Amino acid sequence: MAAADDPGPFFHGTAAALRPGDLLTAGRPSNYRPEITMNHVYFTALVDGAGLAAEIAVELVSGSAVPHVYEVEPTGPFEDDPNVTDKKFPGNPTRSYRSTDPLRVVREVEDWPRLTPEALQGWRDRMAALLHVERAEIIN
């Protein structure tokens, strides 16, 4: 795993209610292909990106889940997320990363920008389409 050199801060979006000091670990189902167990934990240096991930995570769980964005710190080396880096966007403009090592929760971010209802519906439509496309490979 090549180490990325982004100094952060870093963020993770999820439906899980966490506390400072908690660890986020690999081995969870993918938000985008729930049948795949992920070998990495994903994060970004852009709070908006983490907010989007939190909104998507809530869409994929049943019940009355709430989206959360956390500032996190990697506990080990990390690399550019190959699912977006150079595959969908040249370079890494999304500042998206992944690690096989845990992320430590620093704090919950309370003031992240929420998606509009229209934007959220657009992502619901994209997610529904993605779940039915076998070619929608995740580099795990």
N, CA, C and O atoms as a GROMACS GRO file, in nm:
protein
  560
    1MET      N    1   0.085  -0.118   0.000
    1MET     CA    2   0.000   0.000   0.000
    1MET      C    3   0.090   0.124   0.000
    1MET      O    4   0.170   0.143   0.091
    2ALA      N    5   0.075   0.205  -0.100
    2ALA     CA    6   0.152   0.328  -0.108
    2ALA      C    7   0.089   0.432  -0.016
    2ALA      O    8  -0.033   0.448  -0.014
    3ALA      N    9   0.169   0.501   0.058
    3ALA     CA   10   0.118   0.602   0.150
    3ALA      C   11   0.081   0.729   0.075
    3ALA      O   12   0.157   0.776  -0.010
    4ALA      N   13  -0.035   0.783   0.105
    4ALA     CA   14  -0.076   0.912   0.051
    4ALA      C   15  -0.014   1.021   0.139
    4ALA      O   16   0.018   0.997   0.255
    5ASP      N   17   0.002   1.140   0.084
    5ASP     CA   18   0.069   1.246   0.161
    5ASP      C   19  -0.023   1.361   0.199
    5ASP      O   20   0.027   1.468   0.235
    6ASP      N   21  -0.154   1.343   0.192
    6ASP     CA   22  -0.250   1.446   0.231
    6ASP      C   23  -0.244   1.464   0.383
    6ASP      O   24  -0.254   1.366   0.456
    7PRO      N   25  -0.228   1.588   0.432
    7PRO     CA   26  -0.219   1.609   0.576
    7PRO      C   27  -0.353   1.612   0.649
    7PRO      O   28  -0.357   1.615   0.772
    8GLY      N   29  -0.466   1.610   0.573
    8GLY     CA   30  -0.597   1.613   0.637
    8GLY      C   31  -0.637   1.754   0.673
    8GLY      O   32  -0.580   1.849   0.619
    9PRO      N   33  -0.733   1.772   0.763
    9PRO     CA   34  -0.801   1.670   0.842
    9PRO      C   35  -0.885   1.578   0.753
    9PRO      O   36  -0.912   1.609   0.637
   10PHE      N   37  -0.925   1.464   0.812
   10PHE     CA   38  -0.999   1.362   0.738
   10PHE      C   39  -1.137   1.340   0.799
   10PHE      O   40  -1.159   1.366   0.917
   11PHE      N   41  -1.229   1.291   0.714
   11PHE     CA   42  -1.368   1.274   0.756
   11PHE      C   43  -1.423   1.142   0.705
   11PHE      O   44  -1.378   1.089   0.603
   12HIS      N   45  -1.520   1.089   0.778
   12HIS     CA   46  -1.588   0.965   0.741
   12HIS      C   47  -1.737   0.986   0.765
   12HIS      O   48  -1.778   1.034   0.870
   13GLY      N   49  -1.818   0.948   0.666
   13GLY     CA   50  -1.963   0.959   0.679
   13GLY      C   51  -2.025   0.822   0.695
   13GLY      O   52  -1.987   0.728   0.626
   14THR      N   53  -2.121   0.812   0.786
   14THR     CA   54  -2.181   0.682   0.818
   14THR      C   55  -2.319   0.701   0.882
   14THR      O   56  -2.358   0.812   0.917
   15ALA      N   57  -2.391   0.590   0.895
   15ALA     CA   58  -2.517   0.590   0.969
   15ALA      C   59  -2.494   0.551   1.114
   15ALA      O   60  -2.585   0.559   1.197
   16ALA      N   61  -2.372   0.509   1.146
   16ALA     CA   62  -2.342   0.462   1.282
   16ALA      C   63  -2.322   0.578   1.379
   16ALA      O   64  -2.259   0.679   1.346
   17ALA      N   65  -2.377   0.562   1.499
   17ALA     CA   66  -2.356   0.659   1.606
   17ALA      C   67  -2.228   0.619   1.680
   17ALA      O   68  -2.220   0.512   1.740
   18LEU      N   69  -2.128   0.707   1.674
   18LEU     CA   70  -1.997   0.677   1.731
   18LEU      C   71  -1.956   0.784   1.831
   18LEU      O   72  -2.018   0.890   1.839
   19ARG      N   73  -1.850   0.755   1.907
   19ARG     CA   74  -1.797   0.850   2.005
   19ARG      C   75  -1.649   0.870   1.980
   19ARG      O   76  -1.584   0.785   1.920
   20PRO      N   77  -1.595   0.982   2.025
   20PRO     CA   78  -1.450   1.001   2.013
   20PRO      C   79  -1.374   0.882   2.074
   20PRO      O   80  -1.407   0.834   2.182
   21GLY      N   81  -1.274   0.838   2.001
   21GLY     CA   82  -1.194   0.723   2.045
   21GLY      C   83  -1.237   0.592   1.981
   21GLY      O   84  -1.159   0.498   1.975
   22ASP      N   85  -1.362   0.585   1.933
   22ASP     CA   86  -1.407   0.462   1.866
   22ASP      C   87  -1.323   0.439   1.741
   22ASP      O   88  -1.270   0.533   1.682
   23LEU      N   89  -1.312   0.312   1.702
   23LEU     CA   90  -1.236   0.276   1.583
   23LEU      C   91  -1.329   0.228   1.473
   23LEU      O   92  -1.419   0.147   1.497
   24LEU      N   93  -1.306   0.278   1.353
   24LEU     CA   94  -1.376   0.230   1.233
   24LEU      C   95  -1.282   0.130   1.167
   24LEU      O   96  -1.166   0.161   1.142
   25THR      N   97  -1.332   0.010   1.137
   25THR     CA   98  -1.247  -0.095   1.083
   25THR      C   99  -1.301  -0.148   0.951
   25THR      O  100  -1.419  -0.134   0.919
   26ALA      N  101  -1.212  -0.209   0.876
   26ALA     CA  102  -1.250  -0.279   0.753
   26ALA      C  103  -1.333  -0.401   0.790
   26ALA      O  104  -1.344  -0.438   0.907
   27GLY      N  105  -1.392  -0.465   0.689
   27GLY     CA  106  -1.468  -0.587   0.713
   27GLY      C  107  -1.618  -0.565   0.718
   27GLY      O  108  -1.693  -0.654   0.759
   28ARG      N  109  -1.662  -0.449   0.675
   28ARG     CA  110  -1.806  -0.416   0.672
   28ARG      C  111  -1.858  -0.429   0.528
   28ARG      O  112  -1.780  -0.424   0.434
   29PRO      N  113  -1.989  -0.445   0.511
   29PRO     CA  114  -2.045  -0.448   0.375
   29PRO      C  115  -2.028  -0.313   0.306
   29PRO      O  116  -2.030  -0.208   0.370
   30SER      N  117  -2.010  -0.317   0.176
   30SER     CA  118  -1.999  -0.196   0.095
   30SER      C  119  -2.131  -0.121   0.095
   30SER      O  120  -2.238  -0.182   0.091
   31ASN      N  121  -2.125   0.013   0.100
   31ASN     CA  122  -2.246   0.094   0.083
   31ASN      C  123  -2.300   0.083  -0.058
   31ASN      O  124  -2.420   0.103  -0.080
   32TYR      N  125  -2.214   0.050  -0.154
   32TYR     CA  126  -2.252   0.054  -0.294
   32TYR      C  127  -2.283  -0.084  -0.350
   32TYR      O  128  -2.359  -0.096  -0.446
   33ARG      N  129  -2.226  -0.190  -0.292
   33ARG     CA  130  -2.254  -0.328  -0.331
   33ARG      C  131  -2.259  -0.408  -0.200
   33ARG      O  132  -2.159  -0.467  -0.160
   34PRO      N  133  -2.375  -0.410  -0.132
   34PRO     CA  134  -2.385  -0.469   0.002
   34PRO      C  135  -2.342  -0.616   0.010
   34PRO      O  136  -2.314  -0.666   0.119
   35GLU      N  137  -2.337  -0.685  -0.103
   35GLU     CA  138  -2.295  -0.826  -0.100
   35GLU      C  139  -2.143  -0.839  -0.088
   35GLU      O  140  -2.093  -0.950  -0.070
   36ILE      N  141  -2.069  -0.729  -0.096
   36ILE     CA  142  -1.924  -0.731  -0.088
   36ILE      C  143  -1.879  -0.685   0.050
   36ILE      O  144  -1.921  -0.579   0.097
   37THR      N  145  -1.794  -0.764   0.115
   37THR     CA  146  -1.732  -0.723   0.241
   37THR      C  147  -1.604  -0.648   0.206
   37THR      O  148  -1.518  -0.699   0.135
   38MET      N  149  -1.593  -0.528   0.257
   38MET     CA  150  -1.482  -0.442   0.220
   38MET      C  151  -1.355  -0.474   0.298
   38MET      O  152  -1.359  -0.499   0.419
   39ASN      N  153  -1.243  -0.474   0.228
   39ASN     CA  154  -1.112  -0.500   0.288
   39ASN      C  155  -1.047  -0.372   0.341
   39ASN      O  156  -0.939  -0.377   0.401
   40HIS      N  157  -1.111  -0.259   0.319
   40HIS     CA  158  -1.057  -0.129   0.358
   40HIS      C  159  -1.165  -0.046   0.427
   40HIS      O  160  -1.284  -0.075   0.414
   41VAL      N  161  -1.123   0.055   0.498
   41VAL     CA  162  -1.214   0.157   0.550
   41VAL      C  163  -1.182   0.285   0.472
   41VAL      O  164  -1.065   0.318   0.451
   42TYR      N  165  -1.286   0.356   0.430
   42TYR     CA  166  -1.272   0.468   0.338
   42TYR      C  167  -1.296   0.601   0.410
   42TYR      O  168  -1.373   0.609   0.505
   43PHE      N  169  -1.227   0.705   0.362
   43PHE     CA  170  -1.241   0.837   0.420
   43PHE      C  171  -1.198   0.942   0.318
   43PHE      O  172  -1.145   0.909   0.212
   44THR      N  173  -1.221   1.067   0.351
   44THR     CA  174  -1.192   1.176   0.259
   44THR      C  175  -1.142   1.297   0.338
   44THR      O  176  -1.165   1.308   0.459
   45ALA      N  177  -1.074   1.386   0.270
   45ALA     CA  178  -1.034   1.512   0.331
   45ALA      C  179  -1.137   1.622   0.304
   45ALA      O  180  -1.116   1.736   0.344
   46LEU      N  181  -1.248   1.587   0.238
   46LEU     CA  182  -1.353   1.684   0.207
   46LEU      C  183  -1.479   1.652   0.288
   46LEU      O  184  -1.538   1.545   0.272
   47VAL      N  185  -1.518   1.742   0.374
   47VAL     CA  186  -1.634   1.718   0.459
   47VAL      C  187  -1.759   1.694   0.376
   47VAL      O  188  -1.845   1.615   0.416
   48ASP      N  189  -1.772   1.761   0.259
   48ASP     CA  190  -1.888   1.739   0.173
   48ASP      C  191  -1.893   1.594   0.124
   48ASP      O  192  -2.001   1.535   0.115
   49GLY      N  193  -1.777   1.537   0.092
   49GLY     CA  194  -1.771   1.398   0.047
   49GLY      C  195  -1.814   1.303   0.157
   49GLY      O  196  -1.883   1.205   0.131
   50ALA      N  197  -1.772   1.331   0.279
   50ALA     CA  198  -1.813   1.248   0.392
   50ALA      C  199  -1.964   1.262   0.416
   50ALA      O  200  -2.031   1.165   0.453
   51GLY      N  201  -2.016   1.383   0.396
   51GLY     CA  202  -2.160   1.404   0.410
   51GLY      C  203  -2.239   1.322   0.309
   51GLY      O  204  -2.342   1.263   0.342
   52LEU      N  205  -2.191   1.319   0.185
   52LEU     CA  206  -2.255   1.237   0.083
   52LEU      C  207  -2.253   1.090   0.123
   52LEU      O  208  -2.354   1.021   0.110
   53ALA      N  209  -2.138   1.042   0.171
   53ALA     CA  210  -2.128   0.902   0.214
   53ALA      C  211  -2.225   0.873   0.329
   53ALA      O  212  -2.285   0.766   0.334
   54ALA      N  213  -2.241   0.969   0.420
   54ALA     CA  214  -2.334   0.950   0.533
   54ALA      C  215  -2.478   0.941   0.483
   54ALA      O  216  -2.555   0.857   0.528
   55GLU      N  217  -2.513   1.029   0.388
   55GLU     CA  218  -2.649   1.027   0.332
   55GLU      C  219  -2.676   0.895   0.261
   55GLU      O  220  -2.785   0.839   0.274
   56ILE      N  221  -2.579   0.846   0.185
   56ILE     CA  222  -2.595   0.718   0.114
   56ILE      C  223  -2.606   0.603   0.213
   56ILE      O  224  -2.689   0.514   0.195
   57ALA      N  225  -2.524   0.604   0.318
   57ALA     CA  226  -2.528   0.498   0.419
   57ALA      C  227  -2.666   0.489   0.482
   57ALA      O  228  -2.718   0.380   0.504
   58VAL      N  229  -2.726   0.603   0.512
   58VAL     CA  230  -2.860   0.605   0.573
   58VAL      C  231  -2.964   0.549   0.477
   58VAL      O  232  -3.058   0.481   0.519
   59GLU      N  233  -2.948   0.578   0.348
   59GLU     CA  234  -3.041   0.528   0.248
   59GLU      C  235  -3.041   0.375   0.243
   59GLU      O  236  -3.142   0.314   0.208
   60LEU      N  237  -2.929   0.314   0.278
   60LEU     CA  238  -2.915   0.169   0.262
   60LEU      C  239  -2.945   0.088   0.387
   60LEU      O  240  -2.939  -0.035   0.384
   61VAL      N  241  -2.977   0.155   0.497
   61VAL     CA  242  -3.014   0.081   0.619
   61VAL      C  243  -3.162   0.101   0.644
   61VAL      O  244  -3.219   0.204   0.609
   62SER      N  245  -3.222   0.001   0.704
   62SER     CA  246  -3.365   0.013   0.734
   62SER      C  247  -3.383   0.081   0.869
   62SER      O  248  -3.292   0.084   0.951
   63GLY      N  249  -3.500   0.134   0.889
   63GLY     CA  250  -3.528   0.202   1.015
   63GLY      C  251  -3.511   0.351   1.004
   63GLY      O  252  -3.519   0.408   0.895
   64SER      N  253  -3.489   0.414   1.116
   64SER     CA  254  -3.480   0.560   1.120
   64SER      C  255  -3.336   0.604   1.149
   64SER      O  256  -3.311   0.678   1.244
   65ALA      N  257  -3.243   0.558   1.067
   65ALA     CA  258  -3.103   0.594   1.085
   65ALA      C  259  -3.082   0.742   1.057
   65ALA      O  260  -3.157   0.804   0.982
   66VAL      N  261  -2.979   0.797   1.119
   66VAL     CA  262  -2.943   0.937   1.104
   66VAL      C  263  -2.802   0.944   1.046
   66VAL      O  264  -2.714   0.870   1.089
   67PRO      N  265  -2.780   1.032   0.947
   67PRO     CA  266  -2.644   1.044   0.893
   67PRO      C  267  -2.551   1.117   0.990
   67PRO      O  268  -2.590   1.214   1.054
   68HIS      N  269  -2.428   1.067   1.000
   68HIS     CA  270  -2.327   1.128   1.086
   68HIS      C  271  -2.199   1.148   1.006
   68HIS      O  272  -2.164   1.066   0.922
   69VAL      N  273  -2.132   1.259   1.033
   69VAL     CA  274  -1.999   1.284   0.977
   69VAL      C  275  -1.903   1.300   1.094
   69VAL      O  276  -1.930   1.374   1.189
   70TYR      N  277  -1.792   1.228   1.086
   70TYR     CA  278  -1.691   1.231   1.191
   70TYR      C  279  -1.557   1.276   1.136
   70TYR      O  280  -1.519   1.240   1.025
   71GLU      N  281  -1.487   1.356   1.214
   71GLU     CA  282  -1.346   1.378   1.185
   71GLU      C  283  -1.274   1.254   1.236
   71GLU      O  284  -1.299   1.210   1.348
   72VAL      N  285  -1.186   1.200   1.155
   72VAL     CA  286  -1.116   1.076   1.189
   72VAL      C  287  -0.966   1.094   1.167
   72VAL      O  288  -0.923   1.184   1.094
   73GLU      N  289  -0.888   1.006   1.230
   73GLU     CA  290  -0.744   1.004   1.203
   73GLU      C  291  -0.704   0.861   1.170
   73GLU      O  292  -0.740   0.767   1.242
   74PRO      N  293  -0.629   0.844   1.062
   74PRO     CA  294  -0.581   0.710   1.027
   74PRO      C  295  -0.483   0.661   1.134
   74PRO      O  296  -0.406   0.739   1.190
   75THR      N  297  -0.487   0.531   1.162
   75THR     CA  298  -0.392   0.473   1.259
   75THR      C  299  -0.277   0.403   1.189
   75THR      O  300  -0.187   0.350   1.255
   76GLY      N  301  -0.278   0.403   1.057
   76GLY     CA  302  -0.173   0.340   0.979
   76GLY      C  303  -0.166   0.402   0.841
   76GLY      O  304  -0.228   0.506   0.816
   77PRO      N  305  -0.090   0.340   0.752
   77PRO     CA  306  -0.077   0.395   0.617
   77PRO      C  307  -0.210   0.391   0.541
   77PRO      O  308  -0.298   0.310   0.571
   78PHE      N  309  -0.221   0.481   0.443
   78PHE     CA  310  -0.341   0.484   0.360
   78PHE      C  311  -0.299   0.519   0.218
   78PHE      O  312  -0.189   0.568   0.193
   79GLU      N  313  -0.392   0.492   0.125
   79GLU     CA  314  -0.364   0.515  -0.016
   79GLU      C  315  -0.483   0.584  -0.081
   79GLU      O  316  -0.592   0.587  -0.025
   80ASP      N  317  -0.460   0.640  -0.201
   80ASP     CA  318  -0.570   0.696  -0.279
   80ASP      C  319  -0.673   0.587  -0.305
   80ASP      O  320  -0.638   0.472  -0.328
   81ASP      N  321  -0.801   0.623  -0.301
   81ASP     CA  322  -0.909   0.528  -0.328
   81ASP      C  323  -0.910   0.499  -0.478
   81ASP      O  324  -0.945   0.587  -0.557
   82PRO      N  325  -0.874   0.378  -0.520
   82PRO     CA  326  -0.868   0.347  -0.663
   82PRO      C  327  -1.004   0.340  -0.730
   82PRO      O  328  -1.012   0.335  -0.852
   83ASN      N  329  -1.112   0.340  -0.651
   83ASN     CA  330  -1.246   0.338  -0.710
   83ASN      C  331  -1.283   0.472  -0.773
   83ASN      O  332  -1.371   0.478  -0.858
   84VAL      N  333  -1.216   0.579  -0.732
   84VAL     CA  334  -1.241   0.710  -0.793
   84VAL      C  335  -1.115   0.771  -0.853
   84VAL      O  336  -1.123   0.841  -0.953
   85THR      N  337  -1.000   0.745  -0.794
   85THR     CA  338  -0.876   0.805  -0.839
   85THR      C  339  -0.834   0.746  -0.973
   85THR      O  340  -0.817   0.625  -0.986
   86ASP      N  341  -0.819   0.831  -1.071
   86ASP     CA  342  -0.777   0.796  -1.207
   86ASP      C  343  -0.874   0.704  -1.279
   86ASP      O  344  -0.863   0.688  -1.401
   87LYS      N  345  -0.970   0.644  -1.208
   87LYS     CA  346  -1.070   0.561  -1.274
   87LYS      C  347  -1.186   0.648  -1.322
   87LYS      O  348  -1.233   0.636  -1.436
   88LYS      N  349  -1.231   0.736  -1.234
   88LYS     CA  350  -1.341   0.825  -1.269
   88LYS      C  351  -1.296   0.970  -1.280
   88LYS      O  352  -1.356   1.048  -1.354
   89PHE      N  353  -1.192   1.006  -1.207
   89PHE     CA  354  -1.142   1.144  -1.205
   89PHE      C  355  -0.990   1.140  -1.216
   89PHE      O  356  -0.926   1.061  -1.147
   90PRO      N  357  -0.931   1.223  -1.303
   90PRO     CA  358  -0.784   1.227  -1.309
   90PRO      C  359  -0.726   1.277  -1.177
   90PRO      O  360  -0.776   1.374  -1.120
   91GLY      N  361  -0.621   1.212  -1.130
   91GLY     CA  362  -0.562   1.251  -1.002
   91GLY      C  363  -0.653   1.209  -0.888
   91GLY      O  364  -0.715   1.102  -0.894
   92ASN      N  365  -0.661   1.289  -0.786
   92ASN     CA  366  -0.748   1.259  -0.672
   92ASN      C  367  -0.817   1.388  -0.626
   92ASN      O  368  -0.796   1.431  -0.513
   93PRO      N  369  -0.900   1.451  -0.712
   93PRO     CA  370  -0.966   1.576  -0.672
   93PRO      C  371  -1.066   1.556  -0.558
   93PRO      O  372  -1.098   1.652  -0.488
   94THR      N  373  -1.116   1.434  -0.539
   94THR     CA  374  -1.210   1.408  -0.431
   94THR      C  375  -1.138   1.388  -0.298
   94THR      O  376  -1.201   1.379  -0.193
   95ARG      N  377  -1.005   1.380  -0.303
   95ARG     CA  378  -0.922   1.357  -0.184
   95ARG      C  379  -0.979   1.240  -0.104
   95ARG      O  380  -0.997   1.248   0.017
   96SER      N  381  -1.006   1.130  -0.176
   96SER     CA  382  -1.063   1.009  -0.119
   96SER      C  383  -0.953   0.905  -0.096
   96SER      O  384  -0.866   0.886  -0.181
   97TYR      N  385  -0.959   0.840   0.019
   97TYR     CA  386  -0.853   0.747   0.058
   97TYR      C  387  -0.912   0.621   0.119
   97TYR      O  388  -1.032   0.613   0.148
   98ARG      N  389  -0.826   0.523   0.136
   98ARG     CA  390  -0.866   0.400   0.205
   98ARG      C  391  -0.747   0.344   0.279
   98ARG      O  392  -0.632   0.373   0.248
   99SER      N  393  -0.778   0.261   0.381
   99SER     CA  394  -0.675   0.199   0.463
   99SER      C  395  -0.724   0.063   0.511
   99SER      O  396  -0.843   0.043   0.532
  100THR      N  397  -0.631  -0.028   0.530
  100THR     CA  398  -0.665  -0.155   0.594
  100THR      C  399  -0.658  -0.141   0.746
  100THR      O  400  -0.710  -0.225   0.819
  101ASP      N  401  -0.595  -0.034   0.792
  101ASP     CA  402  -0.586  -0.006   0.936
  101ASP      C  403  -0.707   0.075   0.980
  101ASP      O  404  -0.768   0.144   0.899
  102PRO      N  405  -0.741   0.068   1.108
  102PRO     CA  406  -0.858   0.142   1.157
  102PRO      C  407  -0.841   0.294   1.147
  102PRO      O  408  -0.730   0.345   1.136
  103LEU      N  409  -0.954   0.362   1.150
  103LEU     CA  410  -0.959   0.507   1.166
  103LEU      C  411  -1.011   0.534   1.307
  103LEU      O  412  -1.106   0.471   1.351
  104ARG      N  413  -0.949   0.627   1.376
  104ARG     CA  414  -0.994   0.666   1.511
  104ARG      C  415  -1.084   0.788   1.499
  104ARG      O  416  -1.048   0.886   1.433
  105VAL      N  417  -1.201   0.783   1.562
  105VAL     CA  418  -1.293   0.896   1.563
  105VAL      C  419  -1.236   1.004   1.655
  105VAL      O  420  -1.206   0.978   1.772
  106VAL      N  421  -1.222   1.126   1.600
  106VAL     CA  422  -1.175   1.240   1.678
  106VAL      C  423  -1.294   1.314   1.738
  106VAL      O  424  -1.296   1.344   1.858
  107ARG      N  425  -1.393   1.343   1.653
  107ARG     CA  426  -1.511   1.418   1.698
  107ARG      C  427  -1.620   1.406   1.593
  107ARG      O  428  -1.592   1.372   1.478
  108GLU      N  429  -1.744   1.433   1.632
  108GLU     CA  430  -1.852   1.442   1.534
  108GLU      C  431  -1.856   1.584   1.479
  108GLU      O  432  -1.845   1.681   1.553
  109VAL      N  433  -1.872   1.594   1.348
  109VAL     CA  434  -1.885   1.723   1.281
  109VAL      C  435  -2.034   1.755   1.275
  109VAL      O  436  -2.112   1.679   1.217
  110GLU      N  437  -2.073   1.865   1.334
  110GLU     CA  438  -2.216   1.899   1.344
  110GLU      C  439  -2.265   1.986   1.230
  110GLU      O  440  -2.385   1.985   1.200
  111ASP      N  441  -2.179   2.061   1.164
  111ASP     CA  442  -2.224   2.164   1.070
  111ASP      C  443  -2.188   2.132   0.925
  111ASP      O  444  -2.148   2.222   0.850
  112TRP      N  445  -2.203   2.007   0.884
  112TRP     CA  446  -2.173   1.971   0.746
  112TRP      C  447  -2.295   1.999   0.658
  112TRP      O  448  -2.409   1.990   0.704
  113PRO      N  449  -2.270   2.034   0.531
  113PRO     CA  450  -2.382   2.069   0.442
  113PRO      C  451  -2.462   1.946   0.400
  113PRO      O  452  -2.407   1.848   0.349
  114ARG      N  453  -2.592   1.952   0.423
  114ARG     CA  454  -2.682   1.843   0.386
  114ARG      C  455  -2.724   1.856   0.240
  114ARG      O  456  -2.724   1.965   0.183
  115LEU      N  457  -2.758   1.742   0.180
  115LEU     CA  458  -2.807   1.741   0.042
  115LEU      C  459  -2.949   1.795   0.038
  115LEU      O  460  -3.027   1.778   0.132
  116THR      N  461  -2.982   1.861  -0.072
  116THR     CA  462  -3.120   1.903  -0.092
  116THR      C  463  -3.204   1.778  -0.121
  116THR      O  464  -3.148   1.676  -0.160
  117PRO      N  465  -3.334   1.785  -0.103
  117PRO     CA  466  -3.418   1.669  -0.136
  117PRO      C  467  -3.401   1.625  -0.282
  117PRO      O  468  -3.404   1.505  -0.311
  118GLU      N  469  -3.383   1.720  -0.373
  118GLU     CA  470  -3.365   1.686  -0.514
  118GLU      C  471  -3.232   1.613  -0.537
  118GLU      O  472  -3.226   1.514  -0.610
  119ALA      N  473  -3.126   1.663  -0.476
  119ALA     CA  474  -2.995   1.599  -0.490
  119ALA      C  475  -2.997   1.459  -0.428
  119ALA      O  476  -2.940   1.366  -0.484
  120LEU      N  477  -3.063   1.445  -0.314
  120LEU     CA  478  -3.073   1.315  -0.249
  120LEU      C  479  -3.150   1.217  -0.338
  120LEU      O  480  -3.111   1.100  -0.348
  121GLN      N  481  -3.256   1.262  -0.402
  121GLN     CA  482  -3.331   1.175  -0.494
  121GLN      C  483  -3.243   1.135  -0.612
  121GLN      O  484  -3.249   1.020  -0.657
  122GLY      N  485  -3.163   1.226  -0.663
  122GLY     CA  486  -3.070   1.193  -0.771
  122GLY      C  487  -2.974   1.084  -0.732
  122GLY      O  488  -2.946   0.994  -0.811
  123TRP      N  489  -2.923   1.089  -0.608
  123TRP     CA  490  -2.833   0.983  -0.561
  123TRP      C  491  -2.908   0.852  -0.539
  123TRP      O  492  -2.854   0.745  -0.566
  124ARG      N  493  -3.032   0.859  -0.491
  124ARG     CA  494  -3.113   0.736  -0.479
  124ARG      C  495  -3.126   0.668  -0.615
  124ARG      O  496  -3.112   0.546  -0.627
  125ASP      N  497  -3.154   0.748  -0.718
  125ASP     CA  498  -3.169   0.694  -0.853
  125ASP      C  499  -3.038   0.632  -0.901
  125ASP      O  500  -3.038   0.523  -0.958
  126ARG      N  501  -2.926   0.700  -0.877
  126ARG     CA  502  -2.795   0.646  -0.917
  126ARG      C  503  -2.764   0.516  -0.844
  126ARG      O  504  -2.715   0.420  -0.904
  127MET      N  505  -2.794   0.512  -0.715
  127MET     CA  506  -2.767   0.392  -0.636
  127MET      C  507  -2.852   0.275  -0.684
  127MET      O  508  -2.802   0.163  -0.696
  128ALA      N  509  -2.978   0.300  -0.712
  128ALA     CA  510  -3.066   0.194  -0.761
  128ALA      C  511  -3.014   0.138  -0.893
  128ALA      O  512  -3.014   0.017  -0.913
  129ALA      N  513  -2.969   0.226  -0.981
  129ALA     CA  514  -2.916   0.181  -1.109
  129ALA      C  515  -2.785   0.104  -1.089
  129ALA      O  516  -2.764   0.002  -1.154
  130LEU      N  517  -2.699   0.152  -1.002
  130LEU     CA  518  -2.570   0.088  -0.978
  130LEU      C  519  -2.585  -0.053  -0.922
  130LEU      O  520  -2.508  -0.142  -0.957
  131LEU      N  521  -2.682  -0.072  -0.837
  131LEU     CA  522  -2.702  -0.204  -0.776
  131LEU      C  523  -2.742  -0.309  -0.878
  131LEU      O  524  -2.731  -0.429  -0.851
  132HIS      N  525  -2.788  -0.267  -0.995
  132HIS     CA  526  -2.831  -0.361  -1.098
  132HIS      C  527  -2.732  -0.374  -1.214
  132HIS      O  528  -2.760  -0.440  -1.313
  133VAL      N  529  -2.617  -0.311  -1.201
  133VAL     CA  530  -2.516  -0.316  -1.306
  133VAL      C  531  -2.402  -0.407  -1.260
  133VAL      O  532  -2.326  -0.371  -1.170
  134GLU      N  533  -2.392  -0.523  -1.322
  134GLU     CA  534  -2.287  -0.617  -1.281
  134GLU      C  535  -2.149  -0.564  -1.309
  134GLU      O  536  -2.054  -0.602  -1.241
  135ARG      N  537  -2.134  -0.474  -1.407
  135ARG     CA  538  -2.004  -0.418  -1.440
  135ARG      C  539  -1.960  -0.314  -1.339
  135ARG      O  540  -1.846  -0.267  -1.346
  136ALA      N  541  -2.045  -0.275  -1.246
  136ALA     CA  542  -2.011  -0.173  -1.148
  136ALA      C  543  -1.918  -0.233  -1.043
  136ALA      O  544  -1.956  -0.254  -0.927
  137GLU      N  545  -1.798  -0.260  -1.086
  137GLU     CA  546  -1.698  -0.326  -1.002
  137GLU      C  547  -1.647  -0.232  -0.894
  137GLU      O  548  -1.629  -0.112  -0.916
  138ILE      N  549  -1.622  -0.288  -0.776
  138ILE     CA  550  -1.555  -0.216  -0.670
  138ILE      C  551  -1.416  -0.276  -0.657
  138ILE      O  552  -1.401  -0.397  -0.642
  139ILE      N  553  -1.314  -0.192  -0.663
  139ILE     CA  554  -1.177  -0.239  -0.644
  139ILE      C  555  -1.158  -0.256  -0.495
  139ILE      O  556  -1.148  -0.157  -0.421
  140ASN      N  557  -1.151  -0.379  -0.450
  140ASN     CA  558  -1.148  -0.410  -0.308
  140ASN      C  559  -1.006  -0.450  -0.272
  140ASN      O  560  -0.978  -0.481  -0.156
   0.00000   0.00000   0.00000
